[in-house]
Amino acid sequence: MALTAGSMRREGNIMGHDLAGAAVRILCFGSGAVGGSLARLLRQQGVQIWAGRRRAELIPPDLNPLKLDVVQGAGLDGLDDRFDAAVYCLTPDSRDDAGYAAAYVRGLENALRSIGGTPLIFVSSTAVYAQDDGSWVDEDSPTRPRNFRGRRMLEAESLLRPGDLAVRLGGIYGYGEGRSALLEEAAEGWIYPDQDPSPSRSRYGNRIHITDAVGLLGHLTLSRAGGAAERSVLLGVDSEPAPRIEIIRWLQRRLGVRPRRPAPEAALARLAAAPNKRCRNDRLIESGYTLQHPNFRSGYAGLIAERRARG
């Protein structure tokens, strides 16, 4: 899905920030699906961007590519206070504890040492919460993660300084020209057993569309660049937590798919292992950002349309 800032731009403003005549300079550590989209979004609106990753040749020239290896601390000399704000949005080399420790702890330590007093936005995760009973959580709720992903993210958050911000994103969907694993699963036409509808049994998940993940980060980055520093943590999720099974059944109805065969064990295991908490996004709303997709129905409707257009 192509990301543009058209719907977020107001006259004379960028995502609600009055930057007329300002030469805002933003550094992006990481230039993958989220970081790269964020850099392009801000650049389209006239913000000066420097994007860094190990393979700088993959970064478009207009994003001022920097060859950086934050895990090894390479290429970080001379960054100092050249920027108004920085964003740290890396993808680990491996999805295990060692990979997360390298990308989110050691790498962040090196990045923070390199940028002097520049305020930094760290892209964290709702995995820092251990709540598993369908209860509501917010930025002040206890964080006692049960897996290495949450523990390493929380360890990384502890490195942040006054003026920095951790954005705890929910599960991001909408990558890759509108393709979605959940959408494809729904299209399989599997039959799922009935679930107890009570909050403690429904396995509530928290999501955010890629357009809103990037738009929110852009909004918060410009806020930090402008000197705002009221919050140290913010949840980045849509306004309607929903169980995975509810989304699948809604998708099946919208796709016109008639369930015809039992779901395989792997699909049932994903349902059983899904998180079960409901994250509030009050601070997101208070920040001034307006969600383009406030619930899964809005977000997936566009993905269904793109899927049909592809044939």
HELIX and SHEET records of a PDB file:
HELIX    1   1 GLY A    6  MET A    8  5                                   3    
HELIX    2   2 ALA A   33  GLN A   44  1                                  12    
HELIX    3   3 ALA A   56  LEU A   58  5                                   3    
HELIX    4   4 PRO A   61  LEU A   63  5                                   3    
HELIX    5   5 ASP A   97  TYR A  100  1                                   4    
HELIX    6   6 ALA A  101  ARG A  106  3                                   6    
HELIX    7   7 GLY A  107  SER A  114  1                                   8    
HELIX    8   8 THR A  126  VAL A  128  5                                   3    
HELIX    9   9 PHE A  148  GLU A  157  1                                  10    
HELIX   10  10 TYR A  175  GLY A  178  1                                   4    
HELIX   11  11 ALA A  181  ALA A  187  1                                   7    
HELIX   12  12 ILE A  210  ALA A  225  1                                  16    
HELIX   13  13 ARG A  244  LEU A  255  1                                  12    
HELIX   14  14 GLU A  265  ALA A  273  1                                   9    
HELIX   15  15 ASP A  282  GLU A  286  1                                   5    
HELIX   16  16 PHE A  296  ARG A  310  1                                  15    
SHEET    1   A 2 ASN A  13  ILE A  14  0                                        
SHEET    2   A 2 HIS A  17  ASP A  18 -1                                        
SHEET    1   B 7 PRO A  65  LYS A  67  0                                        
SHEET    2   B 7 GLN A  48  ARG A  53  1                                        
SHEET    3   B 7 ARG A  25  PHE A  29  1                                        
SHEET    4   B 7 ALA A  85  TYR A  88  1                                        
SHEET    5   B 7 LEU A 120  SER A 125  1                                        
SHEET    6   B 7 LEU A 165  LEU A 169  1                                        
SHEET    7   B 7 VAL A 233  GLY A 236  1                                        
SHEET    1   C 2 TRP A 136  VAL A 137  0                                        
SHEET    2   C 2 ARG A 278  CYS A 279  1                                        
SHEET    1   D 2 GLY A 171  TYR A 173  0                                        
SHEET    2   D 2 ARG A 207  HIS A 209  1                                        
SHEET    1   E 2 TRP A 190  ILE A 191  0                                        
SHEET    2   E 2 ARG A 261  PRO A 262  1                                        
SHEET    1   F 2 TYR A 204  GLY A 205  0                                        
SHEET    2   F 2 ALA A 242  PRO A 243 -1                                        
END                                                                             
